[in-house]
Amino acid sequence: MSTENEKVQLNVRIHKETAQLLDEVVEYYQENTKYGKVYKGEVLTDIIEKSHKIMEKQKLMTRRNY
């Protein structure tokens, strides 16, 4: 059984201003992608995956400097 498409629901509380920023980011994604309707979950997934890649690169660079 593949867990790649398995989803979990996150219930989180964020500041109203942060939610407004997310709406702006979703709107930006909507205007700059050619895949049709963009959902908040997809945008958050993309942001988290990209942030994770950056974090892993930084961890590698930190290890190399020692």
C-alpha positions as CSV (number, residue, x, y, z in Angstrom):
1,M,0.0,0.0,0.0
2,S,1.4,3.4,-1.1
3,T,1.4,6.2,1.4
4,E,2.3,8.8,-1.3
5,N,-1.3,9.8,-1.9
6,E,-2.5,9.2,1.6
7,K,-3.6,12.5,3.2
8,V,-4.1,13.6,6.8
9,Q,-6.1,16.6,7.9
10,L,-4.5,19.3,10.0
11,N,-6.5,21.5,12.2
12,V,-4.5,24.5,13.2
13,R,-5.1,28.0,14.5
14,I,-3.2,30.8,12.9
15,H,-3.3,34.5,13.2
16,K,-5.9,36.3,11.0
17,E,-3.1,38.2,9.3
18,T,-1.3,34.9,8.5
19,A,-4.5,33.5,7.0
20,Q,-4.8,36.7,4.8
21,L,-1.2,36.2,3.7
22,L,-2.0,32.6,2.7
23,D,-5.0,33.8,0.7
24,E,-2.6,36.2,-1.2
25,V,-0.2,33.3,-1.9
26,V,-3.0,31.1,-3.1
27,E,-4.2,33.8,-5.4
28,Y,-0.6,34.3,-6.7
29,Y,-0.4,30.5,-7.4
30,Q,-3.8,30.6,-9.1
31,E,-2.7,33.4,-11.4
32,N,0.7,31.9,-12.2
33,T,-0.1,28.2,-12.8
34,K,-1.8,26.6,-15.7
35,Y,-3.4,23.7,-13.8
36,G,-6.8,25.2,-13.1
37,K,-8.2,25.7,-9.6
38,V,-5.5,25.8,-6.9
39,Y,-6.4,24.9,-3.3
40,K,-4.8,26.0,0.0
41,G,-3.8,22.5,0.8
42,E,-1.8,22.2,-2.4
43,V,-0.1,25.6,-1.9
44,L,0.8,24.6,1.7
45,T,2.2,21.3,0.5
46,D,4.3,23.0,-2.1
47,I,5.6,25.6,0.4
48,I,6.4,22.9,3.0
49,E,8.2,20.6,0.4
50,K,10.3,23.5,-0.9
51,S,11.1,24.7,2.6
52,H,12.2,21.1,3.5
53,K,14.5,20.9,0.5
54,I,16.1,24.2,1.5
55,M,16.5,23.0,5.1
56,E,18.2,19.8,4.0
57,K,20.6,21.7,1.8
58,Q,21.4,24.0,4.7
59,K,22.0,21.1,7.0
60,L,24.4,19.6,4.4
61,M,26.3,22.8,4.1
62,T,26.6,23.1,7.9
63,R,28.0,19.6,8.1
64,R,30.6,20.4,5.4
65,N,31.9,23.4,7.3
66,Y,33.0,21.3,10.2
